[in-house]
Amino acid sequence: QVQLVESGGGLVQPGGSLRLSCAASGSIFSIYAMGWYRQDPGKQRELVAGITSYGSTHYADSVKGRFTISGDNAKHTVYLQMNSLKSEDTAVYYCGYAGSWRFLPEYWGQGTQVTVSS
């Protein structure tokens, strides 16, 4: 079992910044892929940004150049720095963990709300 604890999120004005954190604990594999996903009402959950235990990163086209994902392997923690936020970034953001190279999470965090509004 893997437990994911998220922090960050909240309300921010357009153009502002937020930082999300996700700490994993439990049966962590040496090879893993962790990422942040978001889900708009009525839509499927989609990968926003992900990072593997080897440091490879992946970004959705909509956030490239604005969001940066980083990780601390020693702490099994990933961070998502979100800059130049737009109203369309408003969503519930979920941290996901997969015990493989693929961004197909087997475990999820509880989700954190990000609202971008003036």
DRENGU-984707 format. One record per residue (C-alpha): residue in one letter; residue number from 1; x, y, z. Coordinates in nm, 3 decimals. Each point is the difference from the previous one (the first is absolute). Layout:
// residues N
A,NUM,X,Y,Z
...
This chain:
// residues 118
Q,1,0.000,0.000,0.000
V,2,0.106,0.354,-0.072
Q,3,-0.139,0.306,0.172
L,4,0.009,0.342,-0.164
V,5,-0.032,0.320,0.198
E,6,-0.058,0.318,-0.198
S,7,0.039,0.360,0.105
G,8,-0.029,0.336,-0.167
G,9,-0.278,0.121,-0.221
G,10,-0.247,0.275,0.072
L,11,-0.127,0.318,-0.160
V,12,0.224,0.218,-0.214
Q,13,-0.052,0.282,-0.246
P,14,0.074,-0.046,-0.370
G,15,0.372,0.035,-0.062
G,16,0.081,-0.115,0.350
S,17,0.191,-0.302,0.126
L,18,-0.060,-0.301,0.219
R,19,0.207,-0.295,0.111
L,20,-0.135,-0.348,0.058
S,21,0.181,-0.271,0.193
C,22,-0.062,-0.374,0.016
A,23,0.178,-0.230,0.243
A,24,-0.013,-0.375,-0.054
S,25,0.049,-0.256,0.274
G,26,-0.036,-0.373,0.040
S,27,0.118,-0.261,-0.250
I,28,0.188,0.227,-0.239
F,29,0.167,-0.170,-0.294
S,30,0.348,0.108,-0.116
I,31,-0.154,0.068,-0.340
Y,32,-0.311,0.213,0.004
A,33,-0.186,0.271,-0.179
M,34,-0.179,0.269,0.192
G,35,-0.204,0.278,-0.141
W,36,-0.269,0.259,0.040
Y,37,-0.328,-0.052,-0.174
R,38,-0.304,0.218,-0.022
Q,39,-0.361,-0.070,-0.066
D,40,-0.253,0.248,-0.127
P,41,-0.368,-0.072,0.065
G,42,-0.131,-0.249,-0.251
K,43,0.343,-0.076,-0.140
Q,44,0.259,-0.270,0.051
R,45,0.292,0.050,0.229
E,46,0.304,0.110,-0.202
L,47,0.372,0.014,0.067
V,48,0.120,0.355,0.054
A,49,0.363,-0.071,0.085
G,50,0.190,-0.310,0.100
I,51,0.344,-0.108,0.107
T,52,0.166,-0.339,0.029
S,53,0.241,-0.113,0.268
Y,54,0.278,0.053,-0.253
G,55,-0.100,0.362,-0.052
S,56,-0.170,-0.023,-0.337
T,57,-0.282,0.249,-0.027
H,58,-0.315,0.031,-0.207
Y,59,-0.233,0.296,-0.041
A,60,-0.335,0.054,-0.157
D,61,0.022,0.247,-0.288
S,62,-0.231,0.239,0.180
V,63,0.244,0.052,0.288
K,64,0.337,-0.011,-0.173
G,65,0.206,0.305,0.087
R,66,-0.222,0.083,0.298
F,67,0.014,-0.303,0.228
T,68,0.310,-0.175,0.131
I,69,0.004,-0.337,0.170
S,70,0.289,-0.109,0.220
G,71,0.068,-0.282,0.236
D,72,0.194,-0.097,0.308
N,73,0.069,-0.373,-0.017
A,74,0.130,-0.015,0.356
K,75,-0.331,0.138,0.128
H,76,-0.215,-0.164,-0.272
T,77,-0.153,0.340,-0.053
V,78,-0.091,0.181,-0.318
Y,79,-0.070,0.368,-0.041
L,80,-0.195,0.186,-0.262
Q,81,0.083,0.366,-0.040
M,82,-0.281,0.168,-0.189
N,83,0.067,0.346,-0.142
S,84,-0.198,0.230,-0.225
L,85,-0.319,-0.171,0.106
K,86,-0.307,0.035,-0.218
S,87,-0.368,-0.042,0.078
E,88,-0.001,-0.319,-0.204
D,89,0.248,-0.151,0.246
T,90,-0.279,-0.007,0.256
A,91,-0.061,-0.361,0.098
V,92,0.049,-0.260,0.268
Y,93,0.360,-0.118,-0.022
Y,94,0.084,-0.356,0.098
C,95,0.337,-0.154,0.070
G,96,0.047,-0.342,-0.152
Y,97,0.260,-0.271,0.056
A,98,0.095,-0.291,-0.224
G,99,0.257,-0.266,0.086
S,100,0.134,-0.001,-0.355
W,101,0.121,0.237,-0.273
R,102,-0.350,0.055,-0.127
F,103,-0.224,0.281,0.117
L,104,-0.284,-0.235,0.084
P,105,-0.057,0.058,0.370
E,106,-0.087,-0.282,0.231
Y,107,-0.042,0.234,0.294
W,108,-0.153,0.344,0.031
G,109,0.007,0.285,0.245
Q,110,-0.318,0.155,0.132
G,111,0.017,0.295,-0.239
T,112,0.051,0.369,0.059
Q,113,-0.203,0.284,-0.149
V,114,0.172,0.265,-0.209
T,115,-0.214,0.298,-0.089
V,116,0.124,0.278,-0.224
S,117,-0.233,0.295,0.015
S,118,0.004,0.374,0.044
